[in-house]
Amino acid sequence: MTTHPPRVHEEPIRVRYGDTDQMGVVYYANYLRFFEIARGEWLRAAGLPYKEIEAEGALFPVIEARVRYRLPARYDDEIVVACHPSKVGAASLRFDYVVRRGRPDGVDILAEGHTDHACIDGRGRPRRMPPKVRALLVPPPR
């Protein structure tokens, strides 16, 4: 698996009332949804929306997810989810995430984690990553 320097995308999200639990804090599973939003926007910002990747015949289901919770987010908070690919294999990849309160340079880290993805075809079988996708994820050498 290739590890490379991050090209970070920072996605602002406002916490909705429906994101919170009875205690008034963001329900723990919603951080995975926030990760998904940031990952999709990373791909869009990089010039290859996930819809186009699917059109290439490749799907990237999550095969592992990890979240470390540090501080609670609450209703109406403005959070920023920083996201970048950190490892790319022939048929797999990892995205890393950091969730902060407020501006991208905010110091309150609320959560951090990663998602690992397998590259599969439409029948659910492993396949090599399309060259167009791999080129997007692995920056050229400097």
N, C-alpha and C positions, 0 to 999 in steps of 0.2 A: 504494500500500500504506500502511496506517495503522500508525504506530508509537505505542506507548503505554507508560505506566509498568508495571513488572512487578507481578503478584500472584503471589508466589513460593510454591511448594509444596516442602517439604523431605522427601524420602523416605529413611529409614534402610535400609541394606542391609548384611548381613553377608556378607563374601566367603566363598564355598564353595570347597572343595578343587577341585571341577570347573571353577571359574572361572579357575584358574591354569594356567600352562604349565610346561614342564619346568624352567624357571629359578625357579619358585616365585612368580612375579608374575602379576597378572591379565592374561590373554591380551587383546591390544589390541582385538579385535572385541567382547569382552564389555562394553566401555564403551557400545557402541550398545544392547545389551540393557538395561543399567542406565538409559540414557536413556529407552528405551521403557517401562520399569517406572515411572519418575518421571512421564512424560507421561500414562500411563494413570491414575495416582493423582492427578495434577493435575486431570484431567477429573472423576474420581469426587468429589474434594473440592469441586470447583466445582458439583457437583450434576447432572452430565450424563455418566454413564459412556459409554465408547466404544460399548458394545453398543447403547445407545439412539440414538447418532448413526447407527450403521449401520441401525437400524430406520427412521430418517428417510430412508433411501435415499442417504446420503452416505458415501463412503469417503475416507480421507486417507492415501494411500501416501506414503512417504518418497521424494522425488525428488532430494534432495541431503543429505549428512551430512558434518559436519566435526568432527574431534576433535583437540585439541592436548593431547598428553601431557606432563605436567610431572614427576610423581613416581610411583613404582610403588606400587600397592596389593598386599597379600600376603594369603595364606590367613588367615582368621579376623579380618581387619581389620573394624572397623565404619566404614563410609563413609556419607556423606550426599550425595544427589544433589538439588541445588536446581534447580528447573525453572520456567519461565514462558513464556507466549507473548510474543513481542517484536514481531512484524509480522503484520498481518492484511490480506489483500487480498480481492477479491470471490470468488476461487476458490482461494486459497492462504493458507498461514500458516507461521510460523516459531516454533519453540520454542528457547530458549537454556537451557544446562545448565552447572552448575559442580559438580564432584565434589570433596568434601573428606573428609579422614580425621577420624573422630570426630564430635563434636557439630556442629550446623549452624554454629556460630560458630568452628569449627576453622580454624586458619590454614594448614594444609597443603593447598594446592590440588593435587589429583592430576591432574585433567584438566578441560577446558572445551570447549564446542562448541555446535553447533546442528544442528537438522534442519529442512529445508524440506519442506512437504507440499503436494500438489495436492488439490483437492476434485474427486472424480469420482463418476459414478453407477455402478450395478451392471454396466454394459456397458463400463466403463473410459473413458467420455467425460467431458471436463471439464464441470463444472456449477457454478452459483453456490452458495455456502455457504448452508445452510438458515438462516433468520433466527434460529431458536432457538440455533443454534451460534454464529453471529456475535455475538449479544447477549451470550453467555457470554464470548467472547474479547475483545470490545471494551467496556471499562468505560464507563458513562455519563459525560458531561462533568461536571466539578465546578463 
